[in-house]
Amino acid sequence: MSNAAELAGCIEALEIQIAHQDAAIEALNQVITSQWKQIDVLTREMTRLTDRVAAAEQSIPASPGSEPPPPHY
């Protein structure tokens, strides 16, 4: 009987450990999912800002020498 009780105790300890591991895995999965969502938002924002910088660079005149000097010169 002692052997059966010991075996049942070991099985119960393993079941408890598995339950804790399942909870930890689920928590980690939620963190990873949240981080991927944030990465997607930041990637879209980075693309948008890169496009804005490229558009701003295109609107700058090619060389400042082509502009006439200001009137006070």
Distance bins in CASP14 RR format, pairs under 12 A and 6 or more apart:
PFRMAT RR
TARGET T0000
AUTHOR 0000-0000-0000
RMODE 2
METHOD distances of the structure
MODEL  1
1 7 0 0 0 0 0 1 0 0 0 0 0
1 8 0 0 0 0 0 1 0 0 0 0 0
2 8 0 0 0 0 0 1 0 0 0 0 0
2 9 0 0 0 0 0 1 0 0 0 0 0
3 9 0 0 0 0 0 1 0 0 0 0 0
3 10 0 0 0 0 0 1 0 0 0 0 0
4 10 0 0 0 0 0 1 0 0 0 0 0
4 11 0 0 0 0 0 1 0 0 0 0 0
5 11 0 0 0 0 0 1 0 0 0 0 0
5 12 0 0 0 0 0 1 0 0 0 0 0
6 12 0 0 0 0 0 1 0 0 0 0 0
6 13 0 0 0 0 0 1 0 0 0 0 0
7 13 0 0 0 0 0 1 0 0 0 0 0
7 14 0 0 0 0 0 1 0 0 0 0 0
8 14 0 0 0 0 0 1 0 0 0 0 0
8 15 0 0 0 0 0 1 0 0 0 0 0
9 15 0 0 0 0 1 0 0 0 0 0 0
9 16 0 0 0 0 1 0 0 0 0 0 0
9 17 0 0 0 0 0 1 0 0 0 0 0
10 16 0 0 0 0 0 1 0 0 0 0 0
10 17 0 0 0 0 0 1 0 0 0 0 0
11 17 0 0 0 0 0 1 0 0 0 0 0
11 18 0 0 0 0 0 1 0 0 0 0 0
12 18 0 0 0 0 0 1 0 0 0 0 0
12 19 0 0 0 0 0 1 0 0 0 0 0
13 19 0 0 0 0 0 1 0 0 0 0 0
13 20 0 0 0 0 0 1 0 0 0 0 0
14 20 0 0 0 0 0 1 0 0 0 0 0
14 21 0 0 0 0 0 1 0 0 0 0 0
15 21 0 0 0 0 0 1 0 0 0 0 0
15 22 0 0 0 0 0 1 0 0 0 0 0
16 22 0 0 0 0 0 1 0 0 0 0 0
16 23 0 0 0 0 0 1 0 0 0 0 0
17 23 0 0 0 0 0 1 0 0 0 0 0
17 24 0 0 0 0 0 1 0 0 0 0 0
18 24 0 0 0 0 0 1 0 0 0 0 0
18 25 0 0 0 0 0 1 0 0 0 0 0
19 25 0 0 0 0 0 1 0 0 0 0 0
19 26 0 0 0 0 0 1 0 0 0 0 0
20 26 0 0 0 0 0 1 0 0 0 0 0
20 27 0 0 0 0 0 1 0 0 0 0 0
21 27 0 0 0 0 0 1 0 0 0 0 0
21 28 0 0 0 0 0 1 0 0 0 0 0
22 28 0 0 0 0 0 1 0 0 0 0 0
22 29 0 0 0 0 0 1 0 0 0 0 0
23 29 0 0 0 0 0 1 0 0 0 0 0
23 30 0 0 0 0 0 1 0 0 0 0 0
24 30 0 0 0 0 0 1 0 0 0 0 0
24 31 0 0 0 0 0 1 0 0 0 0 0
25 31 0 0 0 0 0 1 0 0 0 0 0
25 32 0 0 0 0 0 1 0 0 0 0 0
26 32 0 0 0 0 0 1 0 0 0 0 0
26 33 0 0 0 0 0 1 0 0 0 0 0
27 33 0 0 0 0 0 1 0 0 0 0 0
27 34 0 0 0 0 0 1 0 0 0 0 0
28 34 0 0 0 0 0 1 0 0 0 0 0
28 35 0 0 0 0 0 1 0 0 0 0 0
29 35 0 0 0 0 0 1 0 0 0 0 0
29 36 0 0 0 0 0 1 0 0 0 0 0
30 36 0 0 0 0 0 1 0 0 0 0 0
30 37 0 0 0 0 0 1 0 0 0 0 0
31 37 0 0 0 0 0 1 0 0 0 0 0
31 38 0 0 0 0 0 1 0 0 0 0 0
32 38 0 0 0 0 0 1 0 0 0 0 0
32 39 0 0 0 0 0 1 0 0 0 0 0
33 39 0 0 0 0 0 1 0 0 0 0 0
33 40 0 0 0 0 0 1 0 0 0 0 0
34 40 0 0 0 0 0 1 0 0 0 0 0
34 41 0 0 0 0 0 1 0 0 0 0 0
35 41 0 0 0 0 0 1 0 0 0 0 0
35 42 0 0 0 0 0 1 0 0 0 0 0
36 42 0 0 0 0 0 1 0 0 0 0 0
36 43 0 0 0 0 0 1 0 0 0 0 0
37 43 0 0 0 0 0 1 0 0 0 0 0
37 44 0 0 0 0 0 1 0 0 0 0 0
38 44 0 0 0 0 0 1 0 0 0 0 0
38 45 0 0 0 0 0 1 0 0 0 0 0
39 45 0 0 0 0 0 1 0 0 0 0 0
39 46 0 0 0 0 0 1 0 0 0 0 0
40 46 0 0 0 0 0 1 0 0 0 0 0
40 47 0 0 0 0 0 1 0 0 0 0 0
41 47 0 0 0 0 0 1 0 0 0 0 0
41 48 0 0 0 0 0 1 0 0 0 0 0
42 48 0 0 0 0 0 1 0 0 0 0 0
42 49 0 0 0 0 0 1 0 0 0 0 0
43 49 0 0 0 0 0 1 0 0 0 0 0
43 50 0 0 0 0 0 1 0 0 0 0 0
44 50 0 0 0 0 0 1 0 0 0 0 0
44 51 0 0 0 0 0 1 0 0 0 0 0
45 51 0 0 0 0 0 1 0 0 0 0 0
45 52 0 0 0 0 0 1 0 0 0 0 0
46 52 0 0 0 0 0 1 0 0 0 0 0
46 53 0 0 0 0 0 1 0 0 0 0 0
47 53 0 0 0 0 0 1 0 0 0 0 0
47 54 0 0 0 0 0 1 0 0 0 0 0
48 54 0 0 0 0 0 1 0 0 0 0 0
48 55 0 0 0 0 0 1 0 0 0 0 0
49 55 0 0 0 0 0 1 0 0 0 0 0
49 56 0 0 0 0 0 1 0 0 0 0 0
50 56 0 0 0 0 0 1 0 0 0 0 0
50 57 0 0 0 0 0 1 0 0 0 0 0
51 57 0 0 0 0 0 1 0 0 0 0 0
51 58 0 0 0 0 0 1 0 0 0 0 0
52 58 0 0 0 0 0 1 0 0 0 0 0
52 59 0 0 0 0 0 1 0 0 0 0 0
53 59 0 0 0 0 0 1 0 0 0 0 0
53 60 0 0 0 0 0 1 0 0 0 0 0
54 60 0 0 0 0 0 1 0 0 0 0 0
60 66 0 0 0 0 0 1 0 0 0 0 0
60 67 0 0 0 0 0 1 0 0 0 0 0
61 67 1 0 0 1 0 0 0 0 0 0 0
61 68 0 0 0 0 0 1 0 0 0 0 0
64 70 0 0 0 0 0 1 0 0 0 0 0
67 73 0 0 0 0 0 1 0 0 0 0 0
END
